[in-house]
Structures are given as C-alpha cells and as structure tokens.
Amino acid sequence: MAVQLSAFGELEGIEGVFIADSNDLRCSALKLKDDRLCLFSPVTGLGEKALESLAGIGEVAFLLAPNHYHNKALRAYAEAFPDAELCASDKAAPRLRKVTGLDIASLKNLRALLPPGVDFIEPVGLKTGEVWLRMRKHKETSWLVVDAFCGPKIQARRKEAAKPEILKPFPTYGTGDKAAYAAWVCQQIREDEPKRIIPCHGAVLRAQDLPAKLESLVQEVFGGS
C-alpha cells in the first residue's frame, strides 16, 4: 500500500503554492487567478489528509500531468476530482491517453488562468513531454520541475537542501537529444537564475548559489555548453 500524502501546506516565501509529500515524492498545488487550484504532478498516496487540506484551500480545477511517465495516480485523482480538467503538454498527451484511457486536454485553458508571475517552461531535447512551472515572486525566480532535477532524501527536520541532484534514470529515459537539452537548460539557468527548485522527487532546493550548482551539475552529467 502506498504511503499517503501529507496535508498540503503553503510553501514558505511563495504565496499561493502548496506542497504535500509522500516519502520522497511531492505533489504541488498552485492557486490560480480565479482562486481555484491546479495540482502539479499528481503522485500516488492521495488520501484523507491531502483531500481535507485541499478542501480548505480551494476547488481543484486542473490536474497537470507534467510528463508521460507520471501517470500511475492520474485515474485516482480524476475520480477524486471529477470536474477537474486533466491536462498535459502536446508531446506527453498521446501516450498518456493510450496508457490511462483518460481524456487529456492541452495546456491552453490552464495557461489562461496562471497567476501573475507564473508561466510554463517546456524544455528542449526531452522525450517525455515534460513541462515545468516558472514562478517569479518578490524578485526571485523558482522552478517547479518533475524529473530533470531532484533534491536529496527528505529529512524529517530539514525539508530544504542546497545541493541539487539529477535522477539516475533521467539522462537515459528522460532525454532524447542530450546535447540540445544540456545547451538549452544551461542557457535557461543563466537567464532565470532560479534560487529555488521545487522538485517532484526529494527535498526542496534553495540557495543563493543554486544557479551555479545547477549548471555545474548539468555540465558534469551531460556536458553542458
């Protein structure tokens, strides 16, 4: 039996973003323009604590499958939130439809409701259709990612870390054109200078020198430019 998600709690320093953890997996909830919610990366373990906390935050209007690998829990969430629109990138949607048998919408309706300072990033060179959320709040940029970066194992007393990691399967199963991805992501890091990353796997990453650490890691794993 899967470990259940914790209750959703607001992420310190980013108003309107709520996270819930289950072991080293994370689901994030984003408050939209109309005060409804989008759940980013619905992961296994949806249970009473998560459901009760969401009921106190807002109505779940969108379920964002952020790549075609994160699909095991989609049906459970679709049943729990039957009025929510299940959506994904155009690249991820065909496989998600085939694997789950569920209706998968494009990102169009969700994009129109993203709050100020929040937008999508669709990485170059990946084969999973992965999509990230970029959040610019209080002159600081944060990324909400899936498999591209991760944090170390979550510790009970410390859920933030400063050293980024890359999931071991990601270079093989996540990337299609490694050189194109490495060049793109290094440039994106330089442009955005994200000081915080909220990954689906592991601890939240936060550090003033996080951009340099991210670029160094990409260059080590992929040979960035």
C-alpha positions in Angstrom: 0.0 0.0 0.0 1.4 3.4 -1.0 2.3 5.8 1.8 -0.3 8.6 1.9 0.5 12.2 1.1 0.8 14.6 3.9 -1.6 17.5 4.2 -0.9 20.4 1.8 0.9 23.3 3.4 1.8 26.7 1.9 5.4 26.9 0.7 7.3 29.5 2.7 8.1 32.5 0.7 5.9 31.7 -2.3 2.3 32.8 -1.8 -0.3 30.6 -3.5 1.9 27.5 -3.7 1.1 24.5 -1.5 3.0 21.2 -1.3 2.4 17.7 0.1 4.9 14.9 0.4 4.8 11.1 0.4 8.2 9.7 1.3 10.4 11.4 -1.4 7.5 12.2 -3.8 5.8 15.6 -3.9 2.6 17.0 -5.3 2.2 20.7 -5.6 -0.9 22.9 -5.7 -0.9 26.3 -7.4 -3.7 28.8 -6.7 -5.0 30.2 -10.0 -6.3 33.7 -11.0 -9.8 32.6 -10.0 -8.8 31.1 -6.6 -9.2 27.6 -7.8 -6.3 25.1 -7.8 -4.1 23.3 -10.2 -2.4 20.1 -8.9 1.0 19.7 -10.5 2.3 16.2 -10.7 -0.4 14.1 -9.1 1.5 11.4 -7.3 0.5 8.2 -5.5 -0.8 8.3 -2.0 -3.8 10.6 -2.3 -5.7 10.1 1.0 -7.7 11.8 3.7 -5.1 14.3 4.9 -4.4 15.6 1.5 -8.1 15.7 0.5 -9.1 17.5 3.7 -6.4 20.1 3.4 -7.2 20.8 -0.3 -10.8 21.3 0.6 -9.7 24.2 2.9 -7.5 25.8 0.2 -9.7 25.8 -2.9 -11.5 23.9 -5.6 -9.3 21.6 -7.7 -9.9 22.7 -11.3 -6.9 21.3 -13.1 -4.7 18.1 -12.8 -1.4 18.7 -14.7 0.4 15.6 -15.7 3.9 17.1 -16.2 5.3 14.3 -18.4 4.1 10.9 -19.7 5.9 8.9 -17.1 4.0 10.3 -14.1 0.7 8.6 -14.9 0.1 5.9 -12.2 -2.0 8.1 -10.0 -4.0 10.0 -12.6 -7.1 7.9 -12.5 -7.3 8.1 -8.7 -7.1 11.9 -8.9 -9.6 12.0 -11.8 -12.1 10.1 -9.7 -11.5 12.2 -6.6 -11.9 15.4 -8.7 -14.3 14.5 -11.5 -14.9 18.1 -12.5 -11.2 18.9 -12.8 -9.6 19.2 -16.3 -6.7 16.7 -16.8 -4.1 18.3 -19.0 -0.6 17.8 -20.3 1.8 19.1 -23.0 1.1 18.2 -26.6 4.1 15.9 -26.6 3.0 14.0 -23.4 -0.7 13.8 -24.2 -0.8 11.0 -26.8 1.0 8.5 -24.6 -1.0 9.5 -21.5 -4.2 8.9 -23.4 -3.0 5.5 -24.5 -1.7 4.4 -21.1 -4.5 5.7 -18.9 -7.6 5.7 -21.2 -8.4 9.2 -19.8 -9.2 12.4 -21.7 -6.2 14.7 -21.7 -6.6 18.3 -22.6 -4.0 20.7 -23.8 -2.4 23.4 -21.6 -4.5 26.2 -23.2 -7.2 26.6 -20.5 -4.8 26.3 -17.7 -2.3 28.7 -19.3 -5.1 31.4 -19.4 -5.6 31.1 -15.6 -2.0 31.1 -14.4 -1.5 33.9 -11.9 0.8 36.9 -12.5 4.4 35.9 -12.5 3.8 32.3 -13.3 4.3 30.6 -16.7 5.2 27.3 -18.3 8.6 26.2 -19.4 8.7 23.3 -22.0 12.3 22.0 -22.1 14.1 21.3 -25.3 15.6 17.9 -26.1 13.4 15.7 -23.8 11.3 12.8 -25.0 8.8 12.7 -22.1 6.9 15.9 -22.9 8.0 17.3 -19.5 6.7 20.8 -18.6 7.8 23.0 -15.7 6.3 26.0 -14.0 8.4 29.1 -13.5 7.4 31.5 -10.7 8.7 35.0 -10.3 7.9 36.2 -6.9 9.5 39.0 -4.8 12.3 39.4 -7.4 13.2 35.8 -7.0 12.7 33.0 -9.6 11.7 29.5 -8.6 11.2 26.4 -10.8 8.7 23.7 -10.2 10.1 20.6 -12.0 9.5 16.9 -12.3 12.4 14.6 -13.2 15.0 16.9 -14.6 16.3 17.9 -11.1 15.8 16.4 -7.7 16.8 17.0 -4.1 18.4 14.6 -1.6 16.2 12.4 0.5 13.8 14.4 2.6 14.8 14.6 6.3 12.1 14.9 9.0 13.8 18.0 10.4 15.0 19.5 7.2 12.9 19.6 4.1 15.1 22.0 2.2 18.6 21.4 0.8 21.2 23.3 -1.1 22.8 20.6 -3.3 20.9 19.6 -6.5 20.9 16.1 -7.9 19.7 14.5 -11.2 17.6 11.3 -11.1 19.8 8.5 -12.3 17.3 7.3 -14.9 16.7 10.8 -16.3 19.6 11.0 -18.8 18.6 7.7 -20.4 14.8 7.7 -20.1 14.1 11.4 -20.0 16.3 12.9 -22.6 16.1 12.4 -26.4 18.8 14.9 -27.6 21.3 15.2 -24.7 23.4 17.9 -26.3 20.3 20.0 -27.2 18.9 19.6 -23.7 22.2 20.5 -22.0 22.7 23.6 -24.1 19.1 24.7 -23.6 19.0 24.1 -19.8 22.3 25.9 -19.2 21.1 28.9 -21.1 17.8 28.8 -19.2 19.6 28.7 -15.9 21.7 31.7 -16.9 18.6 33.7 -17.9 16.3 32.8 -15.0 18.9 32.3 -12.2 16.5 30.2 -10.1 17.3 30.4 -6.4 14.7 27.7 -5.5 13.6 24.5 -7.2 10.5 22.5 -6.0 11.1 19.1 -7.5 8.7 16.1 -7.6 11.5 14.0 -6.0 13.4 14.8 -2.8 13.9 17.9 -0.8 13.1 21.4 -2.0 16.3 23.1 -3.2 17.1 26.6 -2.1 20.4 28.5 -2.2 21.7 31.8 -3.5 24.4 29.9 -5.5 21.9 27.4 -6.8 22.2 28.5 -10.4 25.9 27.9 -10.4 25.4 24.5 -8.8 22.7 23.5 -11.3 24.9 24.5 -14.3 27.9 22.6 -12.9 25.7 19.5 -12.4 24.4 19.6 -15.9 27.8 20.0 -17.4 29.1 17.1 -15.3 26.2 14.8 -16.3 25.6 15.9 -19.9 28.5 18.1 -21.0 26.7 21.5 -20.9 27.7 24.4 -23.0 
